[in-house]
């Protein structure tokens, strides 16, 4: 009888360990997405321009507004709503503060117009790529990687 109880308890422990591990693995892709990313490739902007402007998108989760995120492309703060699910992305409600910064507006304007058209995301290593059906892409690297 004690032998059967021991097997039952070990089976339960094994089952709980495996089920917790698999749920953790299924969430790891989304957890990898929710961090700050530096823009490194976009249209005809050079990497040097993007670094100088400190162009970034912050996808860190906020408990109060779970689907609200921010970005900065050199001057104004941008804000938007986004949903991510199995490689699909939907951006909406893109807005920004309203300052003028001489020589720093071109990227911000292009990014703000293009972001709502991005429909897919892909994470490869330390890189995040947003893209759409037209072949337009935005490539980012993890903030703490580059």
C-alpha positions in Angstrom: 0.0 0.0 0.0 2.8 2.4 0.9 4.5 1.6 -2.4 1.4 2.6 -4.4 1.1 5.8 -2.3 4.7 6.6 -3.1 4.2 6.0 -6.8 1.0 8.2 -6.7 2.8 11.1 -5.0 5.8 10.8 -7.3 3.5 10.8 -10.3 1.7 13.9 -9.1 5.0 15.7 -8.5 6.2 14.8 -12.0 2.9 15.9 -13.5 3.0 19.3 -11.7 6.7 19.8 -12.7 6.1 19.1 -16.4 2.9 21.2 -16.6 4.5 24.2 -14.9 7.5 23.9 -17.2 5.4 23.7 -20.4 3.4 26.8 -19.4 6.5 28.7 -18.6 7.9 27.8 -22.1 4.8 28.9 -23.9 5.0 32.3 -22.2 8.7 32.8 -22.8 8.2 34.2 -26.3 5.9 36.9 -25.1 8.1 37.7 -22.1 11.0 38.2 -24.6 8.9 40.7 -26.5 8.0 42.9 -23.6 11.2 44.9 -23.1 12.8 48.0 -24.6 14.2 47.7 -28.1 16.5 50.0 -30.0 15.8 50.7 -33.7 18.8 49.7 -35.8 17.3 49.3 -39.4 14.5 51.3 -40.9 14.0 52.7 -44.4 17.0 54.8 -45.6 18.1 55.9 -42.1 21.6 54.8 -41.2 22.4 53.0 -38.0 24.5 55.9 -36.9 21.4 58.3 -37.3 19.2 55.9 -35.4 21.8 55.6 -32.6 22.3 59.3 -32.4 18.5 59.9 -32.1 18.3 57.1 -29.5 15.4 55.6 -31.5 13.6 53.0 -29.4 10.3 51.3 -28.8 9.4 50.3 -25.2 7.2 47.2 -25.1 7.5 46.8 -21.3 4.2 45.7 -19.8 2.4 48.2 -17.6 -0.1 46.8 -15.1 -2.4 49.8 -15.3 -2.6 49.8 -19.1 -1.4 46.4 -20.3 -1.7 47.1 -24.1 -0.3 50.6 -24.0 3.3 51.2 -25.1 5.7 54.0 -25.9 8.4 54.9 -28.4 10.9 57.7 -28.9 12.4 58.6 -32.3 14.6 61.6 -31.3 12.2 64.3 -30.2 8.7 63.6 -29.0 7.3 60.8 -27.0 5.1 58.5 -29.0 2.4 56.3 -27.5 0.2 53.6 -28.9 -1.9 50.5 -28.3 -0.6 47.1 -29.5 -1.7 43.5 -29.4 0.7 40.6 -30.1 -0.4 37.1 -30.7 1.5 34.2 -32.4 3.6 36.4 -34.7 0.8 38.8 -35.5 0.8 42.4 -34.4 -1.9 45.1 -34.4 -0.9 48.7 -33.7 -3.5 51.5 -33.2 -4.1 54.8 -31.4 -0.6 56.2 -32.4 -0.1 59.7 -31.0 2.7 61.8 -29.7 3.6 64.9 -27.8 3.8 68.0 -30.0 7.3 69.6 -29.8 9.4 70.7 -32.7 13.0 69.6 -32.8 15.0 71.0 -35.6 16.6 68.2 -37.7 15.1 65.5 -35.6 11.6 65.1 -37.0 12.0 63.1 -40.2 12.3 59.7 -38.5 9.6 60.4 -36.0 7.1 61.3 -38.8 7.9 58.3 -40.9 7.8 55.9 -37.9 4.5 57.3 -36.6 2.9 56.8 -40.0 4.3 53.3 -40.6 3.7 51.7 -37.2 -0.1 51.2 -37.6 0.7 49.3 -40.9 3.0 46.7 -39.2 1.1 43.4 -38.9 3.7 40.8 -38.0 6.5 40.5 -35.5 9.4 38.0 -35.3 12.0 37.6 -32.6 15.3 36.0 -33.6 18.0 35.9 -31.0 18.4 39.5 -29.7 16.5 41.1 -32.6 12.8 42.0 -33.1 11.5 42.7 -36.6 8.2 44.3 -37.3 6.9 43.9 -40.9 3.8 44.1 -43.1 2.5 42.5 -46.3 4.2 45.2 -48.5 7.6 44.1 -47.3 8.2 47.1 -45.1 10.3 46.3 -42.0 11.6 47.8 -38.8 14.5 46.0 -37.1 15.3 46.4 -33.4 17.9 45.0 -31.0 17.4 44.5 -27.3 18.4 47.6 -25.4 20.9 45.9 -23.2 22.5 43.9 -26.1 24.0 46.5 -28.4 
